[in-house]
Amino acid sequence: MKSERASCIKSILFMLTLMIFLPGIQGIRHEATSYSGVIQNIDNDFKFIVVNGAKILISGDTRIVDEKGNTLKIDDLKPKLSAIIEGVRSPEGFWAKKIVITMPQKKP
């Protein structure tokens, strides 16, 4: 009887531990991805940009560069510029790690 009760308590504690720590472990896994398109809109506070209808979140760690790798300022982001965004998806949205401003291809 005592061993059954102890086994039941251990099982309950194990399940509670999983319920507490599993969501945190899953939240650490962020999938890196790339996204490209034209900047449609820029938040007044530069917290995000909209590219092809998708909201791209910007942080202090986001690197902004041109095609040659020259560092740009956040003020250099303008609507109608083409961009390639490298970042990660998270529960909060798509966080940009790097934004590369590209020049549109000239048509012959």
Backbone bond lengths (Angstrom), bond angles and torsions (degrees), N, CA, C in turn:
res aa  C-N    CA-C-N  psi(-1)  N-CA   C-N-CA  omega(-1)  CA-C   N-CA-C  phi
1 M - - - 1.443 - - 1.532 110.96 -
2 K 1.358 115.40 -46.07 1.454 118.94 179.98 1.525 110.80 -66.63
3 S 1.320 117.74 -36.77 1.471 120.17 -179.00 1.532 110.44 -69.59
4 E 1.345 117.04 -34.93 1.469 119.97 176.90 1.530 110.19 -65.54
5 R 1.307 115.83 -41.80 1.467 120.54 179.81 1.530 110.62 -65.60
6 A 1.316 117.30 -43.25 1.463 121.75 178.93 1.524 110.05 -63.86
7 S 1.316 116.92 -40.58 1.466 121.09 178.48 1.525 110.71 -64.38
8 C 1.314 117.14 -40.50 1.462 122.15 178.67 1.530 110.69 -64.65
9 I 1.316 116.91 -43.19 1.462 121.73 179.30 1.525 110.35 -64.35
10 K 1.349 117.31 -41.60 1.462 120.78 177.91 1.525 110.66 -62.66
11 S 1.319 116.98 -40.51 1.464 120.76 179.52 1.525 110.83 -64.70
12 I 1.306 116.90 -42.48 1.459 121.47 179.50 1.534 110.10 -64.70
13 L 1.320 117.61 -43.71 1.460 121.32 178.51 1.528 111.12 -63.36
14 F 1.322 117.17 -39.70 1.461 120.97 177.71 1.527 110.76 -62.98
15 M 1.335 117.91 -44.77 1.464 121.51 179.13 1.524 111.30 -64.31
16 L 1.324 117.03 -41.46 1.463 120.26 177.87 1.529 111.14 -63.49
17 T 1.327 116.40 -40.24 1.461 120.20 177.84 1.524 110.63 -61.31
18 L 1.323 116.91 -44.36 1.460 120.53 177.81 1.523 111.54 -61.72
19 M 1.321 116.62 -42.84 1.466 120.43 -178.79 1.524 111.45 -64.56
20 I 1.315 117.21 -31.82 1.455 120.93 -178.62 1.529 111.22 -79.77
21 F 1.330 117.68 -46.85 1.462 120.62 -171.58 1.520 114.91 -92.44
22 L 1.305 119.55 -25.20 1.458 121.12 -176.83 1.528 113.14 -62.81
23 P 1.327 120.19 -44.56 1.472 118.38 177.93 1.530 112.75 -60.94
24 G 1.316 118.07 -36.45 1.456 121.25 178.04 1.508 112.14 -66.57
25 I 1.311 117.08 -39.58 1.459 121.39 178.36 1.520 109.71 -67.00
26 Q 1.306 118.03 -41.19 1.452 121.27 179.52 1.527 110.69 -66.66
27 G 1.313 117.98 -32.80 1.456 121.60 -179.53 1.519 112.93 -69.10
28 I 1.325 117.90 -21.25 1.452 121.77 179.81 1.521 110.54 -73.09
29 R 1.300 117.32 -31.47 1.453 121.11 -177.89 1.521 109.96 -76.18
30 H 1.318 115.90 108.23 1.451 121.53 176.80 1.512 107.62 -114.19
31 E 1.288 116.21 136.40 1.447 120.97 -177.17 1.529 109.83 -92.29
32 A 1.329 116.65 119.26 1.456 121.13 178.23 1.523 109.55 -74.86
33 T 1.319 116.04 140.01 1.455 120.36 -179.08 1.525 109.87 -153.32
34 S 1.310 115.39 168.21 1.453 121.66 179.16 1.521 108.43 -122.78
35 Y 1.321 116.30 147.57 1.453 122.07 -176.38 1.518 107.39 -144.46
36 S 1.311 118.35 137.49 1.459 119.54 179.53 1.518 110.65 -134.98
37 G 1.328 115.20 157.15 1.448 120.55 179.10 1.513 111.10 162.60
38 V 1.306 115.07 -163.08 1.463 122.28 -177.87 1.523 109.26 -105.30
39 I 1.334 115.90 134.13 1.463 120.55 178.03 1.530 107.49 -69.44
40 Q 1.332 115.90 122.25 1.460 120.87 -179.56 1.517 112.26 -97.65
41 N 1.328 115.60 -36.38 1.454 119.98 -174.11 1.520 109.24 -151.02
42 I 1.339 115.89 151.81 1.454 122.03 178.21 1.522 107.90 -130.68
43 D 1.321 116.04 129.45 1.455 121.61 177.59 1.526 109.69 -62.15
44 N 1.326 117.02 142.00 1.472 121.43 -179.65 1.526 112.62 -57.17
45 D 1.327 117.34 -32.78 1.460 122.04 -179.31 1.528 112.33 -95.13
46 F 1.331 117.19 6.76 1.460 123.66 -178.78 1.530 112.70 56.44
47 K 1.331 116.77 35.42 1.463 120.64 176.31 1.522 111.28 -86.51
48 F 1.334 116.41 -21.71 1.456 120.34 177.49 1.520 110.03 -159.02
49 I 1.334 114.25 162.27 1.456 121.67 171.68 1.527 107.18 -126.92
50 V 1.310 116.47 160.84 1.461 121.24 175.94 1.521 107.24 -113.91
51 V 1.326 115.34 122.74 1.462 122.28 -179.75 1.520 107.43 -124.25
52 N 1.328 115.98 117.65 1.472 121.66 -178.77 1.528 111.82 50.48
53 G 1.317 116.88 39.60 1.457 121.46 177.20 1.517 115.06 85.32
54 A 1.323 118.20 -5.88 1.472 121.64 -179.56 1.526 110.05 -99.62
55 K 1.328 116.10 135.61 1.461 122.17 178.45 1.529 108.70 -83.68
56 I 1.336 116.18 120.31 1.460 122.65 -179.70 1.524 107.62 -110.47
57 L 1.333 117.00 117.44 1.464 122.19 -178.04 1.526 110.52 -80.54
58 I 1.325 116.10 140.14 1.458 122.46 -179.09 1.527 108.45 -117.14
59 S 1.343 115.52 137.07 1.466 120.51 177.13 1.518 108.96 -122.62
60 G 1.304 116.90 177.82 1.459 121.51 176.81 1.519 112.46 -65.87
61 D 1.336 117.29 -18.73 1.463 122.02 179.82 1.524 113.01 -89.38
62 T 1.324 117.65 -5.38 1.463 120.88 -178.52 1.526 109.54 -70.49
63 R 1.340 116.01 125.67 1.470 121.17 176.40 1.518 108.28 -91.97
64 I 1.325 116.30 134.48 1.458 121.97 177.78 1.526 106.94 -119.29
65 V 1.344 116.29 121.36 1.457 121.26 -176.53 1.527 110.07 -137.81
66 D 1.338 115.08 164.01 1.466 119.39 172.33 1.532 107.84 -94.06
67 E 1.325 116.78 -176.63 1.465 121.16 -177.10 1.528 113.20 -62.29
68 K 1.322 116.40 -27.00 1.466 120.76 -179.25 1.522 112.48 -86.39
69 G 1.340 117.03 -4.10 1.455 120.94 179.70 1.516 113.89 93.02
70 N 1.327 117.31 3.17 1.468 120.41 177.57 1.528 109.85 -69.70
71 T 1.316 116.34 134.03 1.455 121.25 -179.65 1.526 110.49 -70.57
72 L 1.318 115.42 133.06 1.461 122.13 177.26 1.521 109.08 -113.42
73 K 1.316 116.07 162.45 1.464 121.50 175.71 1.513 109.35 -92.22
74 I 1.301 115.78 160.48 1.463 120.43 179.56 1.531 110.80 -62.03
75 D 1.334 116.41 -28.51 1.466 120.64 177.48 1.530 112.43 -66.26
76 D 1.334 116.65 -17.93 1.466 120.79 179.31 1.528 112.53 -75.58
77 L 1.325 117.25 -11.97 1.465 120.29 176.80 1.523 108.54 -74.63
78 K 1.307 115.83 124.73 1.464 122.09 -178.03 1.525 109.52 -136.13
79 P 1.334 116.72 149.10 1.462 119.02 174.47 1.528 110.84 -58.56
80 K 1.303 115.50 149.79 1.465 125.78 178.83 1.520 114.24 78.34
81 L 1.351 118.60 1.73 1.455 120.51 174.22 1.522 109.28 -83.62
82 S 1.324 116.58 143.36 1.462 121.13 175.26 1.519 108.53 -81.94
83 A 1.328 116.19 142.73 1.458 120.15 -177.70 1.522 111.30 -145.41
84 I 1.318 114.72 149.18 1.461 122.38 169.71 1.525 105.62 -115.14
85 I 1.310 116.61 124.40 1.458 121.34 -176.67 1.514 108.93 -113.24
86 E 1.323 116.08 127.19 1.459 122.22 173.30 1.516 106.55 -108.37
87 G 1.322 116.63 132.07 1.455 118.75 -178.20 1.501 112.48 -169.91
88 V 1.303 114.82 -162.49 1.463 121.54 -178.08 1.519 110.25 -132.66
89 R 1.294 114.66 144.43 1.464 120.66 173.65 1.528 107.57 -87.48
90 S 1.309 114.57 137.49 1.457 120.43 177.22 1.524 107.45 -141.26
91 P 1.323 117.92 173.62 1.468 119.35 178.29 1.534 112.81 -59.22
92 E 1.344 117.75 -25.74 1.467 121.03 -179.61 1.519 112.10 -79.50
93 G 1.327 117.90 -21.20 1.455 122.19 -177.63 1.511 111.29 141.63
94 F 1.319 116.27 -157.14 1.468 121.95 179.70 1.524 108.44 -98.13
95 W 1.330 117.15 114.06 1.457 122.59 -179.59 1.515 109.85 -95.87
96 A 1.331 117.26 123.44 1.456 122.21 179.07 1.521 109.93 -78.67
97 K 1.326 116.77 125.91 1.462 122.07 172.94 1.529 109.25 -93.36
98 K 1.353 114.73 -36.45 1.459 120.29 -178.77 1.520 108.86 -146.53
99 I 1.329 116.34 134.27 1.462 122.63 175.94 1.519 107.04 -119.21
100 V 1.320 116.10 120.34 1.465 121.26 178.12 1.532 107.45 -107.91
101 I 1.327 116.07 118.16 1.465 121.47 177.41 1.529 107.08 -84.39
102 T 1.326 116.09 124.25 1.459 121.02 -177.17 1.529 109.97 -112.83
103 M 1.294 114.41 152.51 1.465 120.56 176.78 1.526 107.90 -86.66
104 P 1.322 117.81 136.34 1.462 119.31 178.27 1.530 110.78 -64.02
105 Q 1.326 115.68 145.60 1.461 120.89 178.54 1.517 109.79 -68.29
106 K 1.328 116.45 129.20 1.470 120.24 179.04 1.514 108.99 -80.05
107 K 1.336 115.66 135.59 1.449 121.28 179.78 1.523 110.00 -86.80
108 P 1.342 117.43 136.13 1.474 119.76 -178.95 1.507 112.73 -68.29
